[in-house]
Amino acid sequence: MNKLLNEVILQYDQVENNTYKNTSSGTIQFFNKYSKDLDTEIRRNSKRKLTYFYYNQNKIGGLRGLRVLTTTNGAFNLCRDKFKLEKHLENLGFSSLNSKLFSFSEYNAAKDYIDENPNHTYVLKPLSLAGGMGIELNIDSQNFEEAWENSIAIQRKNNVENPSCIIQRFVSGFDVRISIIEGKFSAAALRLPSHIVGNGQANIKDLITRKNEKRLKIKYFSNKLIPIDNKLQNRLSNDNKSLSTVLDKDEIYLLSDISNLTLGGESIDISDIVSEKIKMMALKSVAAIPGLYTGGVDMMTEDFTKDEAYIIEVNTNANHTMHHIPLKGKPKEPFRELIEMFIVKNKIKKGIQLENEETLLLKDIYKFSNLKDSYADMLLSDFLNS
């Protein structure tokens, strides 16, 4: 395990989970609250999953599902294809994991690639599925076949017509989600994989049960409990452990390699301590995608307080609720900021004078617009020279 990851897990193990008086956990409740606070009106078309915001009778913005309507189809399609997105960002100067793409019929070529690089472990993940589905970590020659079959099977189960897998170098460290709202940094969350920390007395089953009891107290996490299933039993068996094993004091055991909240992962707000360069990298990645202004940027880094990070994917349908209801750390309000940005953009369009606080958002809009223009110029230059 990454030494710093070990230290961070122990650090936050001493921090109690947040408590929330308001038990609402859905985007509708948040938008209703912030719309009222900001004197805007919401109109919904449930059949088409559309939400519109009105300010002084003027439509100022909206969403289809979780995707902000400023997002173009081109941006959506680019971000949905993780391999194309990586190559797009790589061509614009972003750090790359040099991923390789293999279709379901290219098993032998994929296996040869792993065998030819024995000094690395890899991540194998579906080209187009989201939510952590089909992702296999710490892949090497020994476990490649099983990982490949698992990922392809999950893709077929989800009706993927031509299953394909991306293979990329495994980065040991931290999974960070950064939310960019209409060209403005909004929040950063650290996602720790499901884990337990021993106290020298309780066994593994009891430690999991205690964590789940605490998660049940927060509505958002009440359906995101740590599963005790065959997959966990097999993991424990492979590590010569069982549910009755007693961990030493401060001994950390990872119950999953994937930092997925639905599998018991933990979200911690790090907006105030994540490095400025990582924030800017996330902002630039959104600016570099034509037709994208709002997104959730997933990054891997060995140290989120330092500079180096890799962009894993950019989500156009990002659910920013995790920032409103982190398990630990100060909650942030990206949904409120989205409505505020809609209002400011509408005022600019209508020539309406901005309030003092709104002028700060205007600066963010101009900075992001300049970034957009610079990447557009780079893309145009590449096109003309190709």
LINGIVEN-V527151 format. One record per residue. N is the residue number from 1. RES is the residue in one small letter. PHI is phi in whole degrees, 0 to 359 (999 if undefined). Layout:
n = <N	N>
res = <RES	RES>
phi = <PHI	PHI>
//
This chain:
n = <1	2	3	4	5	6	7	8	9	10	11	12	13	14	15	16	17	18	19	20	21	22	23	24	25	26	27	28	29	30	31	32	33	34	35	36	37	38	39	40	41	42	43	44	45	46	47	48	49	50	51	52	53	54	55	56	57	58	59	60	61	62	63	64	65	66	67	68	69	70	71	72	73	74	75	76	77	78	79	80	81	82	83	84	85	86	87	88	89	90	91	92	93	94	95	96	97	98	99	100	101	102	103	104	105	106	107	108	109	110	111	112	113	114	115	116	117	118	119	120	121	122	123	124	125	126	127	128	129	130	131	132	133	134	135	136	137	138	139	140	141	142	143	144	145	146	147	148	149	150	151	152	153	154	155	156	157	158	159	160	161	162	163	164	165	166	167	168	169	170	171	172	173	174	175	176	177	178	179	180	181	182	183	184	185	186	187	188	189	190	191	192	193	194	195	196	197	198	199	200	201	202	203	204	205	206	207	208	209	210	211	212	213	214	215	216	217	218	219	220	221	222	223	224	225	226	227	228	229	230	231	232	233	234	235	236	237	238	239	240	241	242	243	244	245	246	247	248	249	250	251	252	253	254	255	256	257	258	259	260	261	262	263	264	265	266	267	268	269	270	271	272	273	274	275	276	277	278	279	280	281	282	283	284	285	286	287	288	289	290	291	292	293	294	295	296	297	298	299	300	301	302	303	304	305	306	307	308	309	310	311	312	313	314	315	316	317	318	319	320	321	322	323	324	325	326	327	328	329	330	331	332	333	334	335	336	337	338	339	340	341	342	343	344	345	346	347	348	349	350	351	352	353	354	355	356	357	358	359	360	361	362	363	364	365	366	367	368	369	370	371	372	373	374	375	376	377	378	379	380	381	382	383	384	385	386>
res = <m	n	k	l	l	n	e	v	i	l	q	y	d	q	v	e	n	n	t	y	k	n	t	s	s	g	t	i	q	f	f	n	k	y	s	k	d	l	d	t	e	i	r	r	n	s	k	r	k	l	t	y	f	y	y	n	q	n	k	i	g	g	l	r	g	l	r	v	l	t	t	t	n	g	a	f	n	l	c	r	d	k	f	k	l	e	k	h	l	e	n	l	g	f	s	s	l	n	s	k	l	f	s	f	s	e	y	n	a	a	k	d	y	i	d	e	n	p	n	h	t	y	v	l	k	p	l	s	l	a	g	g	m	g	i	e	l	n	i	d	s	q	n	f	e	e	a	w	e	n	s	i	a	i	q	r	k	n	n	v	e	n	p	s	c	i	i	q	r	f	v	s	g	f	d	v	r	i	s	i	i	e	g	k	f	s	a	a	a	l	r	l	p	s	h	i	v	g	n	g	q	a	n	i	k	d	l	i	t	r	k	n	e	k	r	l	k	i	k	y	f	s	n	k	l	i	p	i	d	n	k	l	q	n	r	l	s	n	d	n	k	s	l	s	t	v	l	d	k	d	e	i	y	l	l	s	d	i	s	n	l	t	l	g	g	e	s	i	d	i	s	d	i	v	s	e	k	i	k	m	m	a	l	k	s	v	a	a	i	p	g	l	y	t	g	g	v	d	m	m	t	e	d	f	t	k	d	e	a	y	i	i	e	v	n	t	n	a	n	h	t	m	h	h	i	p	l	k	g	k	p	k	e	p	f	r	e	l	i	e	m	f	i	v	k	n	k	i	k	k	g	i	q	l	e	n	e	e	t	l	l	l	k	d	i	y	k	f	s	n	l	k	d	s	y	a	d	m	l	l	s	d	f	l	n	s>
phi = <999	310	302	292	300	301	294	292	299	295	298	280	295	275	262	288	298	294	240	230	291	276	274	295	221	258	296	300	297	295	295	300	295	289	297	294	298	257	57	245	249	252	234	239	240	299	299	261	58	256	232	245	245	238	228	52	71	258	289	248	167	184	221	249	67	255	271	293	290	286	281	278	297	298	295	300	293	295	290	291	265	300	290	299	297	300	292	300	290	300	294	260	99	280	300	230	269	53	293	240	244	227	281	299	272	253	304	298	294	294	296	298	298	294	296	282	231	288	274	237	252	228	250	244	214	297	295	231	282	238	72	81	291	77	275	236	248	54	271	219	298	288	250	298	302	296	296	299	297	297	293	297	297	294	295	296	299	263	62	285	293	235	304	218	235	266	243	221	300	282	256	279	164	245	264	239	252	243	260	251	246	49	86	232	298	247	199	227	234	271	247	270	294	305	204	226	236	289	237	82	230	279	275	300	299	294	296	293	301	297	296	296	298	290	293	297	283	246	306	299	262	294	251	233	275	289	283	253	224	298	298	293	301	294	298	298	299	296	260	57	230	214	297	268	293	263	278	295	300	67	282	261	231	279	274	206	270	261	274	261	299	290	257	98	295	240	258	228	290	232	305	269	237	294	294	297	292	291	301	294	297	295	299	294	296	291	296	282	260	303	82	238	230	230	190	254	260	266	227	244	213	283	202	287	267	250	266	283	202	239	277	270	196	236	262	279	252	297	268	278	301	303	281	285	228	291	295	219	96	284	295	244	228	298	293	295	297	297	295	300	292	301	296	297	297	294	296	298	297	271	74	269	296	271	287	304	295	290	294	294	293	299	298	297	297	293	299	292	298	295	298	304	297	294	288	297	296	295	294	295	297	299	295	291	267	276>
//
